[in-house]
């Protein structure tokens, strides 16, 4: 079987890329919504509505965009008379979407727990969301090293650093925009 195709004993690097990209973007963009809403001082209801709507819409956009990008890449390769792997181009998009939604739900988990009636103080939801996001970023960064030669802690810290930059910007921008329109 060709190297570019998913084999029973090897993981396709393109699918690893799609999973890491989808998970990272899911965590960061969902937390960006949480942080932006919290930075603006808006209610927890808005966090859930905006977070879930963003997670599904952005996850679909990412998955479908990955599908179109993968298909375009393969069509270009075919046009250049290169050998093109015949496995379905939809796999990458599906992996991106699934990773986005699963990982992206973690920053919303404290808000869901509160609305499910489990004991969590409403004022602490954002703090728990921060911890959930930190854990999710580090976990995904660490898990990706299963397929690479990078150390697990370095991979975890690398993804955590990228996510922290984006989340911090969202929080600060949420507060700044809210102060400009109120």
Short mmCIF file of the C-alpha atoms (twelve columns), coordinates in Angstrom:
data_MODEL
# 
_entry.id   MODEL 
# 
loop_
_atom_site.group_PDB 
_atom_site.id 
_atom_site.type_symbol 
_atom_site.label_atom_id 
_atom_site.label_alt_id 
_atom_site.label_comp_id 
_atom_site.label_asym_id 
_atom_site.label_seq_id 
_atom_site.Cartn_x 
_atom_site.Cartn_y 
_atom_site.Cartn_z 
_atom_site.pdbx_PDB_model_num 
ATOM 1   C CA . UNK A 1   0.000   0.000  0.000   1 
ATOM 2   C CA . UNK A 2   1.262   3.509  -0.753  1 
ATOM 3   C CA . UNK A 3   2.839   5.489  2.070   1 
ATOM 4   C CA . UNK A 4   0.337   8.361  1.821   1 
ATOM 5   C CA . UNK A 5   -2.639  6.098  2.450   1 
ATOM 6   C CA . UNK A 6   -3.843  5.140  5.914   1 
ATOM 7   C CA . UNK A 7   -2.426  1.719  6.683   1 
ATOM 8   C CA . UNK A 8   -3.592  -0.598 9.406   1 
ATOM 9   C CA . UNK A 9   -0.303  -0.295 11.306  1 
ATOM 10  C CA . UNK A 10  0.608   3.343  10.530  1 
ATOM 11  C CA . UNK A 11  -1.176  6.592  11.168  1 
ATOM 12  C CA . UNK A 12  -1.538  8.944  8.231   1 
ATOM 13  C CA . UNK A 13  0.485   12.126 8.983   1 
ATOM 14  C CA . UNK A 14  -2.164  14.228 7.222   1 
ATOM 15  C CA . UNK A 15  -4.773  12.950 9.669   1 
ATOM 16  C CA . UNK A 16  -2.472  13.722 12.601  1 
ATOM 17  C CA . UNK A 17  -2.086  17.251 11.244  1 
ATOM 18  C CA . UNK A 18  -5.880  17.552 10.885  1 
ATOM 19  C CA . UNK A 19  -6.457  16.256 14.433  1 
ATOM 20  C CA . UNK A 20  -3.895  18.573 16.032  1 
ATOM 21  C CA . UNK A 21  -5.050  21.562 13.965  1 
ATOM 22  C CA . UNK A 22  -8.713  20.905 14.700  1 
ATOM 23  C CA . UNK A 23  -8.190  20.263 18.417  1 
ATOM 24  C CA . UNK A 24  -5.962  23.311 18.892  1 
ATOM 25  C CA . UNK A 25  -8.329  25.593 17.024  1 
ATOM 26  C CA . UNK A 26  -11.352 24.136 18.816  1 
ATOM 27  C CA . UNK A 27  -9.843  24.760 22.234  1 
ATOM 28  C CA . UNK A 28  -8.492  28.206 21.413  1 
ATOM 29  C CA . UNK A 29  -11.469 29.632 19.521  1 
ATOM 30  C CA . UNK A 30  -14.013 28.284 21.978  1 
ATOM 31  C CA . UNK A 31  -12.028 29.639 24.895  1 
ATOM 32  C CA . UNK A 32  -11.619 32.911 22.993  1 
ATOM 33  C CA . UNK A 33  -15.415 33.210 23.011  1 
ATOM 34  C CA . UNK A 34  -15.527 32.334 26.724  1 
ATOM 35  C CA . UNK A 35  -12.723 34.809 27.508  1 
ATOM 36  C CA . UNK A 36  -14.187 37.544 25.323  1 
ATOM 37  C CA . UNK A 37  -17.608 37.230 26.941  1 
ATOM 38  C CA . UNK A 38  -16.065 37.076 30.432  1 
ATOM 39  C CA . UNK A 39  -13.812 40.040 29.627  1 
ATOM 40  C CA . UNK A 40  -16.903 42.010 28.599  1 
ATOM 41  C CA . UNK A 41  -18.630 41.044 31.872  1 
ATOM 42  C CA . UNK A 42  -21.553 39.331 30.127  1 
ATOM 43  C CA . UNK A 43  -23.610 36.475 31.612  1 
ATOM 44  C CA . UNK A 44  -22.852 32.762 31.687  1 
ATOM 45  C CA . UNK A 45  -25.909 32.169 29.466  1 
ATOM 46  C CA . UNK A 46  -24.220 34.171 26.735  1 
ATOM 47  C CA . UNK A 47  -21.031 32.131 27.190  1 
ATOM 48  C CA . UNK A 48  -22.940 28.922 26.481  1 
ATOM 49  C CA . UNK A 49  -24.990 30.277 23.584  1 
ATOM 50  C CA . UNK A 50  -22.018 31.919 21.887  1 
ATOM 51  C CA . UNK A 51  -19.618 29.107 22.777  1 
ATOM 52  C CA . UNK A 52  -21.787 26.284 21.442  1 
ATOM 53  C CA . UNK A 53  -22.829 28.228 18.332  1 
ATOM 54  C CA . UNK A 54  -19.195 29.099 17.600  1 
ATOM 55  C CA . UNK A 55  -17.990 25.578 18.295  1 
ATOM 56  C CA . UNK A 56  -20.390 23.939 15.847  1 
ATOM 57  C CA . UNK A 57  -20.252 26.613 13.129  1 
ATOM 58  C CA . UNK A 58  -16.484 27.040 13.305  1 
ATOM 59  C CA . UNK A 59  -15.958 23.272 13.531  1 
ATOM 60  C CA . UNK A 60  -18.030 22.769 10.382  1 
ATOM 61  C CA . UNK A 61  -16.209 25.587 8.620   1 
ATOM 62  C CA . UNK A 62  -12.843 24.122 9.613   1 
ATOM 63  C CA . UNK A 63  -13.796 20.583 8.605   1 
ATOM 64  C CA . UNK A 64  -15.280 21.638 5.275   1 
ATOM 65  C CA . UNK A 65  -12.358 23.993 4.637   1 
ATOM 66  C CA . UNK A 66  -9.941  21.147 5.329   1 
ATOM 67  C CA . UNK A 67  -11.903 18.933 2.914   1 
ATOM 68  C CA . UNK A 68  -11.770 21.577 0.164   1 
ATOM 69  C CA . UNK A 69  -8.084  22.244 0.800   1 
ATOM 70  C CA . UNK A 70  -7.241  18.536 0.709   1 
ATOM 71  C CA . UNK A 71  -9.246  18.045 -2.479  1 
ATOM 72  C CA . UNK A 72  -7.593  21.076 -4.094  1 
ATOM 73  C CA . UNK A 73  -4.146  19.802 -3.142  1 
ATOM 74  C CA . UNK A 74  -4.846  16.381 -4.635  1 
ATOM 75  C CA . UNK A 75  -6.330  17.853 -7.821  1 
ATOM 76  C CA . UNK A 76  -3.252  20.046 -8.196  1 
ATOM 77  C CA . UNK A 77  -0.962  17.058 -7.653  1 
ATOM 78  C CA . UNK A 78  -2.924  15.096 -10.255 1 
ATOM 79  C CA . UNK A 79  -2.570  18.014 -12.676 1 
ATOM 80  C CA . UNK A 80  1.182   17.983 -12.151 1 
ATOM 81  C CA . UNK A 81  1.246   14.267 -13.063 1 
ATOM 82  C CA . UNK A 82  2.281   13.187 -9.612  1 
ATOM 83  C CA . UNK A 83  0.989   10.023 -8.093  1 
ATOM 84  C CA . UNK A 84  -2.027  10.820 -5.968  1 
ATOM 85  C CA . UNK A 85  -3.198  8.676  -3.103  1 
ATOM 86  C CA . UNK A 86  -6.719  7.459  -3.789  1 
ATOM 87  C CA . UNK A 87  -8.042  7.373  -0.217  1 
ATOM 88  C CA . UNK A 88  -11.048 9.580  0.453   1 
ATOM 89  C CA . UNK A 89  -10.322 13.275 0.866   1 
ATOM 90  C CA . UNK A 90  -13.185 13.587 3.337   1 
ATOM 91  C CA . UNK A 91  -11.197 11.842 6.113   1 
ATOM 92  C CA . UNK A 92  -9.077  14.887 6.865   1 
ATOM 93  C CA . UNK A 93  -12.100 17.180 7.065   1 
ATOM 94  C CA . UNK A 94  -13.975 14.760 9.299   1 
ATOM 95  C CA . UNK A 95  -10.998 14.367 11.647  1 
ATOM 96  C CA . UNK A 96  -10.641 18.159 11.821  1 
ATOM 97  C CA . UNK A 97  -14.339 18.589 12.690  1 
ATOM 98  C CA . UNK A 98  -14.403 15.828 15.315  1 
ATOM 99  C CA . UNK A 99  -11.184 17.008 16.982  1 
ATOM 100 C CA . UNK A 100 -12.460 20.602 16.932  1 
ATOM 101 C CA . UNK A 101 -15.779 19.778 18.612  1 
ATOM 102 C CA . UNK A 102 -14.413 17.341 21.203  1 
ATOM 103 C CA . UNK A 103 -11.500 19.542 22.253  1 
ATOM 104 C CA . UNK A 104 -13.537 22.729 21.832  1 
ATOM 105 C CA . UNK A 105 -16.156 21.525 24.290  1 
ATOM 106 C CA . UNK A 106 -13.641 21.422 27.148  1 
ATOM 107 C CA . UNK A 107 -13.532 25.205 27.809  1 
ATOM 108 C CA . UNK A 108 -17.362 25.139 28.008  1 
ATOM 109 C CA . UNK A 109 -17.460 22.191 30.413  1 
ATOM 110 C CA . UNK A 110 -17.597 24.272 33.643  1 
ATOM 111 C CA . UNK A 111 -20.576 26.216 32.284  1 
ATOM 112 C CA . UNK A 112 -22.362 23.006 31.307  1 
ATOM 113 C CA . UNK A 113 -21.665 21.498 34.737  1 
ATOM 114 C CA . UNK A 114 -23.228 24.526 36.410  1 
ATOM 115 C CA . UNK A 115 -26.362 24.395 34.269  1 
ATOM 116 C CA . UNK A 116 -26.655 20.653 34.815  1 
ATOM 117 C CA . UNK A 117 -27.167 21.424 38.503  1 
ATOM 118 C CA . UNK A 118 -23.848 20.061 39.726  1 
ATOM 119 C CA . UNK A 119 -22.100 22.011 42.459  1 
ATOM 120 C CA . UNK A 120 -19.941 24.756 41.000  1 
ATOM 121 C CA . UNK A 121 -20.068 28.396 42.011  1 
ATOM 122 C CA . UNK A 122 -21.281 30.591 39.155  1 
ATOM 123 C CA . UNK A 123 -18.534 33.129 39.826  1 
ATOM 124 C CA . UNK A 124 -15.894 30.380 39.487  1 
ATOM 125 C CA . UNK A 125 -16.973 29.151 36.052  1 
ATOM 126 C CA . UNK A 126 -14.461 31.301 34.205  1 
ATOM 127 C CA . UNK A 127 -11.619 30.203 36.488  1 
ATOM 128 C CA . UNK A 128 -12.555 26.551 35.957  1 
ATOM 129 C CA . UNK A 129 -12.780 27.214 32.221  1 
ATOM 130 C CA . UNK A 130 -9.232  28.597 32.304  1 
ATOM 131 C CA . UNK A 131 -8.020  25.448 34.088  1 
ATOM 132 C CA . UNK A 132 -9.940  23.215 31.685  1 
ATOM 133 C CA . UNK A 133 -8.434  25.053 28.714  1 
ATOM 134 C CA . UNK A 134 -4.907  24.849 30.113  1 
ATOM 135 C CA . UNK A 135 -5.341  21.129 30.711  1 
ATOM 136 C CA . UNK A 136 -6.838  20.549 27.269  1 
ATOM 137 C CA . UNK A 137 -4.074  22.438 25.449  1 
ATOM 138 C CA . UNK A 138 -1.354  20.647 27.386  1 
ATOM 139 C CA . UNK A 139 -3.038  17.263 26.880  1 
ATOM 140 C CA . UNK A 140 -3.445  17.670 23.113  1 
ATOM 141 C CA . UNK A 141 0.108   18.982 22.809  1 
ATOM 142 C CA . UNK A 142 1.394   16.022 24.794  1 
ATOM 143 C CA . UNK A 143 -0.694  13.443 22.913  1 
ATOM 144 C CA . UNK A 144 0.597   14.573 19.547  1 
ATOM 145 C CA . UNK A 145 4.106   13.582 20.617  1 
ATOM 146 C CA . UNK A 146 2.925   9.966  20.502  1 
ATOM 147 C CA . UNK A 147 3.552   10.236 16.753  1 
ATOM 148 C CA . UNK A 148 6.610   12.512 16.847  1 
ATOM 149 C CA . UNK A 149 10.016  12.412 18.481  1 
ATOM 150 C CA . UNK A 150 9.378   15.504 20.619  1 
ATOM 151 C CA . UNK A 151 9.189   15.059 24.396  1 
ATOM 152 C CA . UNK A 152 5.645   15.003 25.788  1 
ATOM 153 C CA . UNK A 153 6.164   17.901 28.168  1 
ATOM 154 C CA . UNK A 154 7.756   20.082 25.490  1 
ATOM 155 C CA . UNK A 155 4.885   19.340 23.095  1 
ATOM 156 C CA . UNK A 156 2.374   20.139 25.837  1 
ATOM 157 C CA . UNK A 157 4.061   23.411 26.765  1 
ATOM 158 C CA . UNK A 158 4.375   24.441 23.111  1 
ATOM 159 C CA . UNK A 159 0.645   24.084 22.472  1 
ATOM 160 C CA . UNK A 160 -0.150  25.705 25.816  1 
ATOM 161 C CA . UNK A 161 1.968   28.743 24.889  1 
ATOM 162 C CA . UNK A 162 0.219   29.188 21.539  1 
ATOM 163 C CA . UNK A 163 -3.202  28.916 23.163  1 
ATOM 164 C CA . UNK A 164 -2.303  31.308 25.977  1 
ATOM 165 C CA . UNK A 165 -1.361  34.047 23.528  1 
ATOM 166 C CA . UNK A 166 -4.654  33.731 21.635  1 
ATOM 167 C CA . UNK A 167 -6.812  33.441 24.765  1 
ATOM 168 C CA . UNK A 168 -5.145  36.401 26.456  1 
ATOM 169 C CA . UNK A 169 -5.715  38.544 23.384  1 
ATOM 170 C CA . UNK A 170 -9.406  37.538 23.282  1 
ATOM 171 C CA . UNK A 171 -9.907  38.393 26.948  1 
ATOM 172 C CA . UNK A 172 -8.246  41.792 26.625  1 
ATOM 173 C CA . UNK A 173 -10.099 42.589 23.406  1 
ATOM 174 C CA . UNK A 174 -13.432 41.583 24.964  1 
ATOM 175 C CA . UNK A 175 -12.895 44.046 27.797  1 
ATOM 176 C CA . UNK A 176 -11.677 46.783 25.466  1 
ATOM 177 C CA . UNK A 177 -14.565 46.407 22.975  1 
ATOM 178 C CA . UNK A 178 -17.099 46.325 25.812  1 
ATOM 179 C CA . UNK A 179 -15.643 49.577 27.227  1 
ATOM 180 C CA . UNK A 180 -15.847 51.228 23.786  1 
ATOM 181 C CA . UNK A 181 -19.530 50.409 23.196  1 
ATOM 182 C CA . UNK A 182 -20.936 50.981 26.673  1 
# 
